[in-house]
Amino acid sequence: PIIEKREDQKLITSGIYGMVRHPLYLSGLLILAGTNIYFGSKWAWVGTVAAMVIILVRIPLEEKKLIKRFSQEYISYRRHTKRILPWIF
């Protein structure tokens, strides 16, 4: 599916987005980690670490686009909200 940009799109800063800027990445990492723990596969952790690296590279690229789209509103939001882990990172 193609994601369409709407001109009237607003920055969401409440709910889960009030705690972390990228909740979908957080949930994906939690699912991967939980699956690895459940199945006890040491090799699966390699994929999880690779996913973490990809996410850490992708976030700044996404955030450049968000700053371009929402300017000062996103910059302010970014100052007060952690990237992936609430209260930590």
Chimera marker file (.cmm) of the C-alpha trace (Angstrom):
<marker_set name="trace">
<marker id="1" x="0.000" y="0.000" z="0.000" r="1" g="1" b="0" radius="0.5"/>
<marker id="2" x="1.018" y="3.562" z="-0.660" r="1" g="1" b="0" radius="0.5"/>
<marker id="3" x="0.924" y="6.016" z="2.210" r="1" g="1" b="0" radius="0.5"/>
<marker id="4" x="-0.562" y="9.296" z="1.103" r="1" g="1" b="0" radius="0.5"/>
<marker id="5" x="0.319" y="12.601" z="2.689" r="1" g="1" b="0" radius="0.5"/>
<marker id="6" x="-2.623" y="14.737" z="3.615" r="1" g="1" b="0" radius="0.5"/>
<marker id="7" x="-2.255" y="18.483" z="3.785" r="1" g="1" b="0" radius="0.5"/>
<marker id="8" x="-4.400" y="18.663" z="6.934" r="1" g="1" b="0" radius="0.5"/>
<marker id="9" x="-2.311" y="16.021" z="8.711" r="1" g="1" b="0" radius="0.5"/>
<marker id="10" x="-1.509" y="16.869" z="12.325" r="1" g="1" b="0" radius="0.5"/>
<marker id="11" x="1.334" y="15.778" z="14.555" r="1" g="1" b="0" radius="0.5"/>
<marker id="12" x="0.080" y="13.341" z="17.179" r="1" g="1" b="0" radius="0.5"/>
<marker id="13" x="1.716" y="13.909" z="20.556" r="1" g="1" b="0" radius="0.5"/>
<marker id="14" x="-0.781" y="12.270" z="22.903" r="1" g="1" b="0" radius="0.5"/>
<marker id="15" x="-1.406" y="8.696" z="23.993" r="1" g="1" b="0" radius="0.5"/>
<marker id="16" x="1.527" y="6.385" z="23.339" r="1" g="1" b="0" radius="0.5"/>
<marker id="17" x="3.106" y="9.146" z="21.221" r="1" g="1" b="0" radius="0.5"/>
<marker id="18" x="3.287" y="11.225" z="24.384" r="1" g="1" b="0" radius="0.5"/>
<marker id="19" x="5.675" y="8.614" z="25.811" r="1" g="1" b="0" radius="0.5"/>
<marker id="20" x="7.783" y="7.670" z="22.768" r="1" g="1" b="0" radius="0.5"/>
<marker id="21" x="8.208" y="9.109" z="19.280" r="1" g="1" b="0" radius="0.5"/>
<marker id="22" x="8.416" y="5.729" z="17.526" r="1" g="1" b="0" radius="0.5"/>
<marker id="23" x="6.077" y="3.265" z="19.270" r="1" g="1" b="0" radius="0.5"/>
<marker id="24" x="5.869" y="0.926" z="16.270" r="1" g="1" b="0" radius="0.5"/>
<marker id="25" x="9.616" y="0.368" z="16.355" r="1" g="1" b="0" radius="0.5"/>
<marker id="26" x="9.428" y="-0.273" z="20.091" r="1" g="1" b="0" radius="0.5"/>
<marker id="27" x="6.638" y="-2.820" z="19.667" r="1" g="1" b="0" radius="0.5"/>
<marker id="28" x="8.490" y="-4.561" z="16.831" r="1" g="1" b="0" radius="0.5"/>
<marker id="29" x="11.634" y="-4.890" z="18.929" r="1" g="1" b="0" radius="0.5"/>
<marker id="30" x="9.625" y="-6.180" z="21.890" r="1" g="1" b="0" radius="0.5"/>
<marker id="31" x="7.958" y="-8.790" z="19.690" r="1" g="1" b="0" radius="0.5"/>
<marker id="32" x="11.332" y="-9.905" z="18.298" r="1" g="1" b="0" radius="0.5"/>
<marker id="33" x="12.901" y="-10.072" z="21.756" r="1" g="1" b="0" radius="0.5"/>
<marker id="34" x="9.903" y="-11.930" z="23.191" r="1" g="1" b="0" radius="0.5"/>
<marker id="35" x="9.953" y="-14.443" z="20.359" r="1" g="1" b="0" radius="0.5"/>
<marker id="36" x="13.677" y="-15.007" z="20.851" r="1" g="1" b="0" radius="0.5"/>
<marker id="37" x="13.211" y="-15.582" z="24.571" r="1" g="1" b="0" radius="0.5"/>
<marker id="38" x="10.248" y="-17.901" z="24.012" r="1" g="1" b="0" radius="0.5"/>
<marker id="39" x="12.015" y="-20.099" z="21.460" r="1" g="1" b="0" radius="0.5"/>
<marker id="40" x="15.421" y="-19.818" z="23.107" r="1" g="1" b="0" radius="0.5"/>
<marker id="41" x="17.253" y="-19.290" z="19.838" r="1" g="1" b="0" radius="0.5"/>
<marker id="42" x="20.617" y="-17.610" z="20.224" r="1" g="1" b="0" radius="0.5"/>
<marker id="43" x="20.913" y="-17.118" z="16.464" r="1" g="1" b="0" radius="0.5"/>
<marker id="44" x="17.633" y="-15.228" z="16.312" r="1" g="1" b="0" radius="0.5"/>
<marker id="45" x="19.259" y="-12.533" z="18.444" r="1" g="1" b="0" radius="0.5"/>
<marker id="46" x="21.512" y="-11.761" z="15.480" r="1" g="1" b="0" radius="0.5"/>
<marker id="47" x="18.410" y="-10.735" z="13.545" r="1" g="1" b="0" radius="0.5"/>
<marker id="48" x="17.142" y="-8.712" z="16.482" r="1" g="1" b="0" radius="0.5"/>
<marker id="49" x="20.433" y="-6.843" z="16.779" r="1" g="1" b="0" radius="0.5"/>
<marker id="50" x="20.400" y="-6.235" z="13.011" r="1" g="1" b="0" radius="0.5"/>
<marker id="51" x="16.848" y="-4.868" z="13.297" r="1" g="1" b="0" radius="0.5"/>
<marker id="52" x="17.963" y="-2.565" z="16.113" r="1" g="1" b="0" radius="0.5"/>
<marker id="53" x="20.815" y="-1.218" z="13.989" r="1" g="1" b="0" radius="0.5"/>
<marker id="54" x="18.487" y="-0.641" z="11.032" r="1" g="1" b="0" radius="0.5"/>
<marker id="55" x="16.004" y="1.163" z="13.272" r="1" g="1" b="0" radius="0.5"/>
<marker id="56" x="18.714" y="3.349" z="14.798" r="1" g="1" b="0" radius="0.5"/>
<marker id="57" x="19.840" y="4.328" z="11.294" r="1" g="1" b="0" radius="0.5"/>
<marker id="58" x="16.294" y="4.866" z="10.032" r="1" g="1" b="0" radius="0.5"/>
<marker id="59" x="15.006" y="7.057" z="12.875" r="1" g="1" b="0" radius="0.5"/>
<marker id="60" x="17.176" y="10.105" z="12.065" r="1" g="1" b="0" radius="0.5"/>
<marker id="61" x="16.180" y="9.849" z="8.393" r="1" g="1" b="0" radius="0.5"/>
<marker id="62" x="12.496" y="9.772" z="9.327" r="1" g="1" b="0" radius="0.5"/>
<marker id="63" x="12.908" y="12.606" z="11.770" r="1" g="1" b="0" radius="0.5"/>
<marker id="64" x="14.470" y="14.846" z="9.108" r="1" g="1" b="0" radius="0.5"/>
<marker id="65" x="11.293" y="14.409" z="7.082" r="1" g="1" b="0" radius="0.5"/>
<marker id="66" x="9.123" y="15.068" z="10.130" r="1" g="1" b="0" radius="0.5"/>
<marker id="67" x="11.040" y="18.258" z="10.922" r="1" g="1" b="0" radius="0.5"/>
<marker id="68" x="10.593" y="19.366" z="7.323" r="1" g="1" b="0" radius="0.5"/>
<marker id="69" x="6.860" y="18.671" z="7.504" r="1" g="1" b="0" radius="0.5"/>
<marker id="70" x="6.019" y="19.929" z="11.013" r="1" g="1" b="0" radius="0.5"/>
<marker id="71" x="9.016" y="22.253" z="11.666" r="1" g="1" b="0" radius="0.5"/>
<marker id="72" x="9.107" y="23.835" z="15.130" r="1" g="1" b="0" radius="0.5"/>
<marker id="73" x="6.210" y="21.730" z="16.402" r="1" g="1" b="0" radius="0.5"/>
<marker id="74" x="8.187" y="18.520" z="15.833" r="1" g="1" b="0" radius="0.5"/>
<marker id="75" x="11.417" y="20.005" z="17.175" r="1" g="1" b="0" radius="0.5"/>
<marker id="76" x="9.622" y="20.905" z="20.410" r="1" g="1" b="0" radius="0.5"/>
<marker id="77" x="7.987" y="17.465" z="20.592" r="1" g="1" b="0" radius="0.5"/>
<marker id="78" x="11.373" y="15.827" z="20.044" r="1" g="1" b="0" radius="0.5"/>
<marker id="79" x="12.900" y="17.748" z="22.954" r="1" g="1" b="0" radius="0.5"/>
<marker id="80" x="10.300" y="16.410" z="25.386" r="1" g="1" b="0" radius="0.5"/>
<marker id="81" x="9.728" y="12.859" z="24.124" r="1" g="1" b="0" radius="0.5"/>
<marker id="82" x="12.160" y="9.939" z="23.996" r="1" g="1" b="0" radius="0.5"/>
<marker id="83" x="12.775" y="8.050" z="20.754" r="1" g="1" b="0" radius="0.5"/>
<marker id="84" x="12.008" y="4.431" z="21.609" r="1" g="1" b="0" radius="0.5"/>
<marker id="85" x="12.280" y="3.743" z="25.342" r="1" g="1" b="0" radius="0.5"/>
<marker id="86" x="10.132" y="5.892" z="27.645" r="1" g="1" b="0" radius="0.5"/>
<marker id="87" x="12.218" y="8.008" z="30.049" r="1" g="1" b="0" radius="0.5"/>
<marker id="88" x="15.484" y="6.438" z="28.758" r="1" g="1" b="0" radius="0.5"/>
<marker id="89" x="16.228" y="6.799" z="25.005" r="1" g="1" b="0" radius="0.5"/>
<link id1="1" id2="2" r="1" g="1" b="0" radius="0.2"/>
<link id1="2" id2="3" r="1" g="1" b="0" radius="0.2"/>
<link id1="3" id2="4" r="1" g="1" b="0" radius="0.2"/>
<link id1="4" id2="5" r="1" g="1" b="0" radius="0.2"/>
<link id1="5" id2="6" r="1" g="1" b="0" radius="0.2"/>
<link id1="6" id2="7" r="1" g="1" b="0" radius="0.2"/>
<link id1="7" id2="8" r="1" g="1" b="0" radius="0.2"/>
<link id1="8" id2="9" r="1" g="1" b="0" radius="0.2"/>
<link id1="9" id2="10" r="1" g="1" b="0" radius="0.2"/>
<link id1="10" id2="11" r="1" g="1" b="0" radius="0.2"/>
<link id1="11" id2="12" r="1" g="1" b="0" radius="0.2"/>
<link id1="12" id2="13" r="1" g="1" b="0" radius="0.2"/>
<link id1="13" id2="14" r="1" g="1" b="0" radius="0.2"/>
<link id1="14" id2="15" r="1" g="1" b="0" radius="0.2"/>
<link id1="15" id2="16" r="1" g="1" b="0" radius="0.2"/>
<link id1="16" id2="17" r="1" g="1" b="0" radius="0.2"/>
<link id1="17" id2="18" r="1" g="1" b="0" radius="0.2"/>
<link id1="18" id2="19" r="1" g="1" b="0" radius="0.2"/>
<link id1="19" id2="20" r="1" g="1" b="0" radius="0.2"/>
<link id1="20" id2="21" r="1" g="1" b="0" radius="0.2"/>
<link id1="21" id2="22" r="1" g="1" b="0" radius="0.2"/>
<link id1="22" id2="23" r="1" g="1" b="0" radius="0.2"/>
<link id1="23" id2="24" r="1" g="1" b="0" radius="0.2"/>
<link id1="24" id2="25" r="1" g="1" b="0" radius="0.2"/>
<link id1="25" id2="26" r="1" g="1" b="0" radius="0.2"/>
<link id1="26" id2="27" r="1" g="1" b="0" radius="0.2"/>
<link id1="27" id2="28" r="1" g="1" b="0" radius="0.2"/>
<link id1="28" id2="29" r="1" g="1" b="0" radius="0.2"/>
<link id1="29" id2="30" r="1" g="1" b="0" radius="0.2"/>
<link id1="30" id2="31" r="1" g="1" b="0" radius="0.2"/>
<link id1="31" id2="32" r="1" g="1" b="0" radius="0.2"/>
<link id1="32" id2="33" r="1" g="1" b="0" radius="0.2"/>
<link id1="33" id2="34" r="1" g="1" b="0" radius="0.2"/>
<link id1="34" id2="35" r="1" g="1" b="0" radius="0.2"/>
<link id1="35" id2="36" r="1" g="1" b="0" radius="0.2"/>
<link id1="36" id2="37" r="1" g="1" b="0" radius="0.2"/>
<link id1="37" id2="38" r="1" g="1" b="0" radius="0.2"/>
<link id1="38" id2="39" r="1" g="1" b="0" radius="0.2"/>
<link id1="39" id2="40" r="1" g="1" b="0" radius="0.2"/>
<link id1="40" id2="41" r="1" g="1" b="0" radius="0.2"/>
<link id1="41" id2="42" r="1" g="1" b="0" radius="0.2"/>
<link id1="42" id2="43" r="1" g="1" b="0" radius="0.2"/>
<link id1="43" id2="44" r="1" g="1" b="0" radius="0.2"/>
<link id1="44" id2="45" r="1" g="1" b="0" radius="0.2"/>
<link id1="45" id2="46" r="1" g="1" b="0" radius="0.2"/>
<link id1="46" id2="47" r="1" g="1" b="0" radius="0.2"/>
<link id1="47" id2="48" r="1" g="1" b="0" radius="0.2"/>
<link id1="48" id2="49" r="1" g="1" b="0" radius="0.2"/>
<link id1="49" id2="50" r="1" g="1" b="0" radius="0.2"/>
<link id1="50" id2="51" r="1" g="1" b="0" radius="0.2"/>
<link id1="51" id2="52" r="1" g="1" b="0" radius="0.2"/>
<link id1="52" id2="53" r="1" g="1" b="0" radius="0.2"/>
<link id1="53" id2="54" r="1" g="1" b="0" radius="0.2"/>
<link id1="54" id2="55" r="1" g="1" b="0" radius="0.2"/>
<link id1="55" id2="56" r="1" g="1" b="0" radius="0.2"/>
<link id1="56" id2="57" r="1" g="1" b="0" radius="0.2"/>
<link id1="57" id2="58" r="1" g="1" b="0" radius="0.2"/>
<link id1="58" id2="59" r="1" g="1" b="0" radius="0.2"/>
<link id1="59" id2="60" r="1" g="1" b="0" radius="0.2"/>
<link id1="60" id2="61" r="1" g="1" b="0" radius="0.2"/>
<link id1="61" id2="62" r="1" g="1" b="0" radius="0.2"/>
<link id1="62" id2="63" r="1" g="1" b="0" radius="0.2"/>
<link id1="63" id2="64" r="1" g="1" b="0" radius="0.2"/>
<link id1="64" id2="65" r="1" g="1" b="0" radius="0.2"/>
<link id1="65" id2="66" r="1" g="1" b="0" radius="0.2"/>
<link id1="66" id2="67" r="1" g="1" b="0" radius="0.2"/>
<link id1="67" id2="68" r="1" g="1" b="0" radius="0.2"/>
<link id1="68" id2="69" r="1" g="1" b="0" radius="0.2"/>
<link id1="69" id2="70" r="1" g="1" b="0" radius="0.2"/>
<link id1="70" id2="71" r="1" g="1" b="0" radius="0.2"/>
<link id1="71" id2="72" r="1" g="1" b="0" radius="0.2"/>
<link id1="72" id2="73" r="1" g="1" b="0" radius="0.2"/>
<link id1="73" id2="74" r="1" g="1" b="0" radius="0.2"/>
<link id1="74" id2="75" r="1" g="1" b="0" radius="0.2"/>
<link id1="75" id2="76" r="1" g="1" b="0" radius="0.2"/>
<link id1="76" id2="77" r="1" g="1" b="0" radius="0.2"/>
<link id1="77" id2="78" r="1" g="1" b="0" radius="0.2"/>
<link id1="78" id2="79" r="1" g="1" b="0" radius="0.2"/>
<link id1="79" id2="80" r="1" g="1" b="0" radius="0.2"/>
<link id1="80" id2="81" r="1" g="1" b="0" radius="0.2"/>
<link id1="81" id2="82" r="1" g="1" b="0" radius="0.2"/>
<link id1="82" id2="83" r="1" g="1" b="0" radius="0.2"/>
<link id1="83" id2="84" r="1" g="1" b="0" radius="0.2"/>
<link id1="84" id2="85" r="1" g="1" b="0" radius="0.2"/>
<link id1="85" id2="86" r="1" g="1" b="0" radius="0.2"/>
<link id1="86" id2="87" r="1" g="1" b="0" radius="0.2"/>
<link id1="87" id2="88" r="1" g="1" b="0" radius="0.2"/>
<link id1="88" id2="89" r="1" g="1" b="0" radius="0.2"/>
</marker_set>
